[in-house]
Amino acid sequence: LNCATGCYSAVLGGYNNDALANFASVVGGSGNFASGCFSFIGGGYRNRAAANYSTVGGGVFNCATANYSNVGGGVSNCATALYSNVGGGACNRATANYSNVGGGYRNCATGQYSTVGGGSFNCATANYSNVGGGVSNCATALYSNVGGGRNNCATAIYSTVGGGRLNCATGCYSAVLGGYNNDALANFASVVGGS
């Protein structure tokens, strides 16, 4: 029950796979759907590569729905913007142009060129923002960064939190390197650590 209906499209194996666009290909797996020109699915179950040059390597219920988007694998990951990427993990979202989520669980990169390396429940929501990992961290301003830890936030331009827990850098160019419940509230303010 495999179908290759696009010019030069190919389905090499598996069950109930579709390659519907020109030059689309599905290697194997089941219930996969490659509908963009030059789209590719390596395998897995019910994955979608729905835009030109989009790619899903494998896994389950993953989707790459924008031109040049990519999902490497995992479960229920989506890359929905131009050149966006999700490497793996589960329930991750890369929704802005050139955004990237490396892996982990329920992470989101929603700013252009934003990155979340891994961890869980982390968000990089501004352009060029970054969260390296940890749990429930957020980088919400241009060029903001949270390295890791838990419940940390960097909310001003070029603000940084290195790690720790419940730390916030809310002034422009402010930094909290670590510790617990520390705040750098003014521009260029810094806290090394402690509580």
Disulfide bonds with the S-S distance in Angstrom:
Cys63-Cys78 2.15
Cys108-Cys123 2.27
Cys153-Cys168 2.40
